């Protein structure tokens, strides 16, 4: 638990991939390590007698905090990096003169500083900053060589000098280790995120292909049937019995086409806008009774008994429209694949903190080979017992709409016996 809290705090300090680019997160890490190093160095240098160096590091800490805030909170990453690089070089020159020059650990720190710059500047600027680093280092060495009196030894004794080198070496080691580790971790996260996005894009492309296939075939077919029926009525003299038969067929085709369009539009909206869930307290029976009454009349046309056994006073925490659409699709499916004279039963069971809604039919059942794809777009649409048509989207919608409510949906089926679909949703507390 503590590890997760530490990781969460670290992400808050450095920025998440959703809010900050990889370069910005690496810069934030660099700033944080710089703040830690400078803060510790203020006390250490004061302890070993380098009072001027301690004073110089105070504005360094303030500057590091400032550029960190500029990048993290104000999203001015490029400006923050430029300020960090310029001030760092100015601070090093002052540090070199006040920390014994070549006789102190200044060049090690300058090399570490250049390593940090390489981690944060754009690729196009690396050569420029390397040239600046080299020129400044050789210039300072030349000044000390020609005028050693300008840069006297500041350490009081050999012990303080050795302690200073040991301290700088230790902190350099830590910063290199943690910076490289953080860069690699962030790189790997970006790589995994790219792989995930590629998979999502591939899934979206498959969905798009499936959608066009649906539009080209499953919607075109019933519309052609409607057109043919209307042409017959207009161009031929038909008997009253034939006219009634055609009207019945027209009504049936129109109902199926409407259901297809409802599912298609619902699915398309969920893909484009994202699903917006409004989970509230719902009385299960009151919510589903109107839908089931309508479905009962549709089932009656096929001589199927729709038995509503939902008990009263079962309160769910669910989205009204989504629950209605899911149950309507499942009952429609049951009617579609149940032959005349069959029965469909809708009931509910309480299991701990969840309510299971069961839609059981005495239909043709589903082959085992199709079970694994039944809730995906890989599942192909099939004709019902009376040649009813579908688009293969109904169960996909059911799965997505139940999952987004933190629920579950599954099925059990035996060929020739029937199918039961289960919906599990949370009870309202």
C-alpha positions as CSV (number, residue, x, y, z in Angstrom):
1,X,0.0,0.0,0.0
2,X,2.8,2.4,0.9
3,X,4.6,1.6,-2.3
4,X,1.5,2.5,-4.3
5,X,1.2,5.7,-2.4
6,X,4.9,6.5,-3.1
7,X,4.4,5.8,-6.8
8,X,1.2,8.0,-6.8
9,X,3.1,10.8,-5.1
10,X,6.0,10.5,-7.6
11,X,3.6,10.7,-10.5
12,X,2.0,13.8,-9.1
13,X,5.5,15.4,-8.7
14,X,6.8,14.5,-12.1
15,X,3.6,14.7,-14.1
16,X,1.5,11.9,-15.7
17,X,1.7,10.9,-19.4
18,X,-1.8,12.3,-19.9
19,X,-0.8,15.8,-18.9
20,X,2.9,16.1,-19.6
21,X,5.1,14.9,-22.5
22,X,8.0,12.6,-21.8
23,X,10.6,15.4,-22.2
24,X,8.7,17.5,-19.6
25,X,8.5,14.6,-17.1
26,X,12.3,14.0,-17.5
27,X,12.9,17.7,-16.9
28,X,10.8,17.7,-13.7
29,X,12.8,14.7,-12.5
30,X,16.0,16.7,-13.2
31,X,14.7,19.7,-11.3
32,X,13.7,17.7,-8.3
33,X,17.1,16.0,-8.1
34,X,18.8,19.4,-8.5
35,X,16.7,20.9,-5.7
36,X,17.6,17.9,-3.4
37,X,21.3,18.1,-4.3
38,X,21.6,21.9,-3.8
39,X,19.6,21.9,-0.6
40,X,21.8,19.2,1.0
41,X,24.9,20.9,-0.4
42,X,24.0,24.2,1.4
43,X,24.3,22.5,4.8
44,X,27.3,20.3,3.8
45,X,29.4,23.2,2.4
46,X,28.6,25.3,5.4
47,X,29.7,22.4,7.6
48,X,33.1,22.1,5.9
49,X,33.6,25.8,5.9
50,X,32.7,26.8,2.3
51,X,30.4,29.6,3.4
52,X,30.4,31.5,0.1
53,X,29.4,28.3,-1.8
54,X,26.6,27.7,0.6
55,X,25.2,31.2,-0.1
56,X,25.6,30.7,-3.9
57,X,23.5,27.6,-3.7
58,X,20.5,29.3,-2.1
59,X,19.5,31.2,-5.3
60,X,20.3,28.0,-7.2
61,X,17.6,26.2,-5.2
62,X,15.1,29.1,-5.7
63,X,15.9,29.0,-9.5
64,X,15.4,25.2,-9.7
65,X,12.0,25.6,-7.9
66,X,11.0,28.4,-10.2
67,X,11.7,26.5,-13.5
68,X,10.1,23.4,-12.1
69,X,6.9,25.4,-11.3
70,X,7.1,27.1,-14.7
71,X,7.1,23.7,-16.5
72,X,4.9,21.6,-14.2
73,X,2.2,24.1,-13.4
74,X,2.3,26.6,-16.2
75,X,3.3,24.2,-19.0
76,X,6.1,26.5,-20.3
77,X,8.5,23.6,-20.7
78,X,10.7,25.2,-23.5
79,X,11.2,28.4,-21.6
80,X,11.9,26.6,-18.3
81,X,14.6,24.4,-20.0
82,X,16.3,27.5,-21.5
83,X,16.4,29.3,-18.1
84,X,17.7,26.1,-16.4
85,X,20.6,25.8,-18.9
86,X,21.6,29.4,-18.9
87,X,21.5,29.9,-15.1
88,X,23.3,26.6,-14.6
89,X,26.3,27.8,-16.6
90,X,26.4,31.1,-14.8
91,X,26.1,29.4,-11.4
92,X,28.9,26.9,-12.3
93,X,31.3,29.8,-13.2
94,X,30.7,31.4,-9.7
95,X,31.0,28.0,-8.1
96,X,34.3,27.3,-9.8
97,X,35.8,30.5,-8.5
98,X,34.6,29.9,-5.0
99,X,35.3,26.2,-4.6
100,X,39.0,25.9,-5.3
101,X,38.7,25.6,-9.1
102,X,40.5,22.5,-10.4
103,X,41.5,21.6,-6.9
104,X,37.8,21.2,-6.0
105,X,35.0,19.0,-7.4
106,X,33.7,21.7,-9.7
107,X,34.5,19.9,-13.0
108,X,32.8,16.7,-11.8
109,X,29.7,18.8,-11.0
110,X,29.9,20.5,-14.4
111,X,30.1,17.1,-16.1
112,X,27.0,16.0,-14.2
113,X,25.3,19.2,-15.1
114,X,26.0,18.5,-18.8
115,X,24.6,15.0,-18.4
116,X,21.4,16.5,-17.1
117,X,21.3,19.0,-19.9
118,X,21.6,16.1,-22.4
119,X,18.6,14.5,-20.8
120,X,16.3,17.6,-21.2
121,X,17.3,19.6,-24.2
122,X,16.0,18.8,-27.8
123,X,18.3,16.8,-30.0
124,X,19.1,19.8,-32.2
125,X,20.5,21.7,-29.2
126,X,22.8,19.1,-27.8
127,X,25.9,20.0,-29.9
128,X,25.4,23.7,-29.0
129,X,25.3,23.0,-25.2
130,X,28.3,20.6,-25.5
131,X,30.3,23.4,-27.2
132,X,29.3,25.9,-24.6
133,X,30.2,23.5,-21.8
134,X,33.6,22.8,-23.4
135,X,34.4,26.5,-24.0
136,X,33.5,27.5,-20.4
137,X,35.5,24.6,-18.9
138,X,38.6,25.3,-20.9
139,X,38.3,29.0,-20.4
140,X,38.2,28.5,-16.6
141,X,41.1,26.1,-16.7
142,X,43.1,28.6,-18.7
143,X,42.4,31.4,-16.3
144,X,43.4,29.3,-13.3
145,X,46.6,28.2,-15.2
146,X,47.6,31.8,-16.0
147,X,46.4,33.5,-12.9
148,X,46.2,30.9,-10.0
149,X,45.8,33.8,-7.5
150,X,42.3,34.4,-8.9
151,X,41.1,31.0,-7.7
152,X,42.7,30.2,-4.4
153,X,42.3,26.9,-2.5
154,X,39.1,27.4,-0.3
155,X,39.3,24.2,1.7
156,X,40.6,24.6,5.2
157,X,42.4,21.3,5.2
158,X,42.9,18.1,3.3
159,X,40.1,16.4,5.3
160,X,37.5,19.0,4.1
161,X,38.7,18.6,0.5
162,X,38.5,14.9,0.6
163,X,35.1,15.1,2.2
164,X,33.9,17.5,-0.5
165,X,35.1,15.1,-3.3
166,X,33.5,12.1,-1.6
167,X,30.2,14.0,-1.1
168,X,30.1,15.1,-4.8
169,X,31.0,11.7,-6.0
170,X,28.2,10.1,-3.9
171,X,25.5,12.5,-5.1
172,X,26.7,12.3,-8.7
173,X,26.4,8.5,-8.5
174,X,22.9,8.8,-7.0
175,X,21.6,11.4,-9.5
176,X,23.0,9.5,-12.5
177,X,21.4,6.3,-11.3
178,X,18.0,7.7,-10.5
179,X,17.9,9.9,-13.6
180,X,18.8,7.1,-16.0
181,X,16.4,4.7,-14.2
182,X,13.6,7.3,-14.4
183,X,14.3,8.0,-18.1
184,X,14.2,4.3,-18.9
185,X,11.0,3.8,-16.9
186,X,9.3,6.7,-18.6
187,X,10.5,5.5,-22.0
188,X,9.1,2.0,-21.4
189,X,5.8,3.5,-20.2
190,X,5.7,5.6,-23.4
191,X,6.5,2.5,-25.5
192,X,3.7,0.5,-23.8
193,X,1.3,3.4,-24.2
194,X,2.2,3.5,-27.9
195,X,1.6,-0.3,-28.2
196,X,-1.8,0.1,-26.4
197,X,-2.8,3.0,-28.7
198,X,-1.8,0.9,-31.8
199,X,-4.0,-2.0,-30.5
200,X,-6.9,0.4,-29.9
201,X,-6.4,1.9,-33.4
202,X,-6.5,-1.7,-34.9
203,X,-9.6,-2.4,-32.9
204,X,-11.2,0.8,-34.1
205,X,-10.3,-0.1,-37.7
206,X,-11.9,-3.6,-37.3
207,X,-15.0,-2.0,-35.8
208,X,-15.2,0.4,-38.7
209,X,-14.8,-2.4,-41.2
210,X,-17.5,-4.4,-39.4
211,X,-19.8,-1.3,-39.4
212,X,-19.5,-0.8,-43.1
213,X,-20.1,-4.5,-43.6
214,X,-23.3,-4.1,-41.6
215,X,-24.4,-1.1,-43.5
216,X,-23.7,-2.7,-46.8
217,X,-25.5,-6.0,-46.1
218,X,-27.8,-6.2,-43.1
219,X,-29.5,-2.8,-43.6
220,X,-29.5,-3.0,-47.4
221,X,-31.3,-6.3,-47.4
222,X,-34.5,-5.4,-45.4
223,X,-34.7,-2.1,-47.3
224,X,-34.7,-4.0,-50.6
225,X,-37.5,-6.2,-49.3
226,X,-39.6,-3.2,-48.3
227,X,-39.0,-1.6,-51.8
228,X,-40.0,-4.9,-53.5
229,X,-43.2,-5.2,-51.5
230,X,-44.2,-1.6,-52.3
231,X,-43.4,-2.1,-56.0
232,X,-45.7,-5.2,-56.1
233,X,-48.5,-3.2,-54.4
234,X,-48.1,-0.4,-57.0
235,X,-47.6,-2.4,-60.2
236,X,-49.8,-5.5,-59.7
237,X,-53.4,-6.2,-58.9
238,X,-53.4,-8.3,-55.8
239,X,-56.1,-9.9,-53.8
240,X,-57.1,-8.7,-50.4
241,X,-55.5,-11.7,-48.8
242,X,-52.2,-11.1,-50.7
243,X,-52.4,-7.4,-49.7
244,X,-52.8,-8.4,-46.0
245,X,-49.8,-10.8,-46.3
246,X,-47.7,-8.1,-47.9
247,X,-48.6,-5.5,-45.3
248,X,-47.8,-8.0,-42.5
249,X,-44.4,-8.6,-44.1
250,X,-43.8,-4.9,-44.5
251,X,-44.6,-4.3,-40.9
252,X,-42.3,-7.1,-39.8
253,X,-39.4,-5.8,-42.0
254,X,-40.0,-2.2,-40.8
255,X,-39.8,-3.4,-37.1
256,X,-36.6,-5.3,-37.7
257,X,-35.0,-2.4,-39.6
258,X,-36.0,0.0,-36.8
259,X,-34.4,-2.2,-34.2
260,X,-31.2,-2.4,-36.4
261,X,-31.1,1.3,-36.7
262,X,-31.6,1.9,-32.9
263,X,-28.7,-0.5,-32.1
264,X,-26.6,0.9,-34.9
265,X,-27.1,4.5,-33.8
266,X,-26.6,3.7,-30.1
267,X,-23.4,1.9,-30.8
268,X,-22.1,4.6,-33.2
269,X,-22.9,7.3,-30.5
270,X,-21.1,5.3,-27.8
271,X,-18.0,5.0,-30.1
272,X,-17.9,8.6,-31.1
273,X,-18.9,10.5,-27.9
274,X,-17.9,8.0,-25.3
275,X,-20.5,6.4,-22.9
276,X,-22.1,8.8,-20.4
277,X,-23.5,6.8,-17.5
278,X,-26.2,8.1,-15.2
279,X,-26.5,5.5,-12.5
280,X,-29.3,6.2,-10.1
281,X,-31.7,4.2,-7.8
282,X,-34.0,2.1,-10.0
283,X,-36.9,-0.1,-9.1
284,X,-36.2,-3.1,-11.3
285,X,-39.8,-4.1,-12.0
286,X,-41.0,-0.5,-12.5
287,X,-38.2,0.2,-14.9
288,X,-38.6,-2.9,-17.1
289,X,-42.4,-3.4,-17.0
290,X,-43.2,-1.0,-19.9
291,X,-40.5,-2.6,-22.1
292,X,-41.6,-6.1,-21.3
293,X,-45.3,-5.3,-22.0
294,X,-44.3,-4.2,-25.5
295,X,-42.1,-7.2,-26.0
296,X,-44.9,-9.5,-24.8
297,X,-47.1,-8.2,-27.7
298,X,-44.3,-8.8,-30.1
299,X,-43.8,-12.3,-28.7
300,X,-47.5,-13.0,-28.9
301,X,-47.4,-12.4,-32.7
302,X,-45.1,-15.4,-32.9
303,X,-47.2,-17.4,-30.4
304,X,-44.4,-17.2,-27.7
305,X,-45.3,-16.7,-24.0
306,X,-43.3,-14.0,-22.3
307,X,-43.4,-14.7,-18.6
308,X,-42.4,-11.7,-16.5
309,X,-41.4,-12.9,-13.0
310,X,-39.6,-9.8,-11.8
311,X,-40.3,-9.3,-8.1
312,X,-41.3,-5.9,-6.7
313,X,-39.1,-3.7,-4.5
314,X,-35.7,-4.7,-5.9
315,X,-33.6,-1.5,-6.2
316,X,-30.7,-1.4,-8.5
317,X,-27.9,1.2,-9.0
318,X,-28.0,1.5,-12.7
319,X,-28.6,3.7,-15.8
320,X,-32.2,3.6,-16.8
321,X,-31.8,3.9,-20.6
322,X,-28.9,1.5,-20.8
323,X,-30.7,-1.1,-18.7
324,X,-33.8,-0.8,-20.9
325,X,-31.8,-1.1,-24.1
326,X,-29.9,-4.2,-22.8
327,X,-33.0,-6.1,-21.7
328,X,-34.9,-5.1,-24.8
329,X,-32.1,-6.5,-27.0
330,X,-31.8,-9.7,-25.0
331,X,-35.6,-10.3,-25.1
332,X,-35.7,-9.5,-28.8
333,X,-32.9,-12.0,-29.3
334,X,-34.9,-14.6,-27.4
335,X,-38.0,-14.0,-29.5
336,X,-35.9,-14.2,-32.6
337,X,-34.4,-17.6,-31.8
338,X,-37.4,-19.2,-30.1
339,X,-39.8,-21.1,-32.3
340,X,-43.6,-20.6,-32.1
341,X,-45.1,-22.2,-29.0
342,X,-41.9,-21.5,-26.9
343,X,-41.5,-19.5,-23.7
344,X,-39.3,-16.7,-22.5
345,X,-38.9,-16.1,-18.8
346,X,-37.5,-12.9,-17.2
347,X,-36.6,-13.2,-13.5
348,X,-34.3,-11.8,-10.9
349,X,-32.1,-13.3,-8.1
350,X,-30.3,-11.6,-5.2
351,X,-26.6,-12.7,-4.8
352,X,-25.0,-10.8,-2.0
353,X,-24.7,-7.2,-3.0
354,X,-25.6,-7.9,-6.6
355,X,-28.9,-8.6,-8.5
356,X,-28.9,-11.1,-11.3
357,X,-31.4,-10.6,-14.1
358,X,-32.1,-13.8,-16.0
359,X,-33.6,-13.9,-19.6
360,X,-34.2,-17.6,-20.3
361,X,-35.7,-19.0,-23.5
362,X,-36.6,-22.4,-25.0
363,X,-35.1,-21.5,-28.3
364,X,-32.6,-23.2,-30.7
365,X,-29.6,-22.5,-28.5
366,X,-26.1,-21.4,-29.5
367,X,-23.3,-23.6,-30.6
368,X,-20.3,-23.8,-28.3
369,X,-17.9,-22.7,-31.1
370,X,-19.7,-19.3,-31.1
371,X,-19.7,-18.7,-27.3
372,X,-16.4,-16.9,-27.1
373,X,-17.3,-14.3,-29.8
374,X,-20.9,-13.8,-28.9
375,X,-20.3,-10.4,-27.3
376,X,-17.9,-9.1,-29.9
377,X,-18.1,-7.7,-33.4
378,X,-16.5,-10.9,-34.6
379,X,-19.9,-12.5,-34.1
380,X,-21.8,-12.7,-37.4
381,X,-25.5,-11.9,-37.6
382,X,-27.9,-14.8,-38.1
383,X,-31.5,-15.3,-39.1
384,X,-34.1,-16.2,-36.5
385,X,-36.6,-19.1,-36.6
386,X,-38.9,-17.0,-38.8
387,X,-36.0,-15.5,-40.9
388,X,-35.9,-12.4,-38.7
389,X,-32.8,-10.3,-39.5
390,X,-30.3,-8.7,-37.2
391,X,-27.1,-6.6,-37.4
392,X,-24.9,-8.5,-34.9
393,X,-24.6,-5.3,-32.7
394,X,-27.2,-6.0,-30.1
395,X,-25.0,-8.2,-27.9
396,X,-22.0,-5.9,-28.4
397,X,-24.1,-3.1,-27.0
398,X,-25.3,-5.2,-24.1
399,X,-21.7,-6.1,-23.1
400,X,-20.5,-2.5,-23.4
401,X,-23.5,-0.9,-21.5
402,X,-23.3,-3.4,-18.7
403,X,-19.5,-3.3,-18.3
404,X,-19.5,0.5,-18.1
405,X,-21.9,0.2,-15.1
406,X,-19.4,-2.1,-13.4
407,X,-21.7,-5.0,-14.0
408,X,-21.2,-8.4,-15.7
409,X,-23.0,-10.2,-18.5
410,X,-22.7,-13.8,-19.5
411,X,-24.7,-16.7,-21.0
412,X,-25.3,-20.4,-20.8
413,X,-26.7,-22.2,-23.8
414,X,-27.5,-25.7,-25.0
415,X,-28.3,-26.4,-28.7
416,X,-31.9,-27.6,-29.0
417,X,-32.8,-26.7,-25.4
418,X,-32.4,-22.9,-25.1
419,X,-30.3,-20.1,-23.8
420,X,-30.1,-18.1,-20.6
421,X,-28.5,-14.7,-20.5
422,X,-27.4,-13.3,-17.1
423,X,-27.0,-9.7,-16.2
424,X,-25.3,-8.8,-12.8
425,X,-25.7,-5.3,-11.5
426,X,-25.2,-3.8,-8.0
427,X,-28.1,-3.4,-5.6
428,X,-28.7,0.2,-4.5
429,X,-27.5,0.8,-0.9
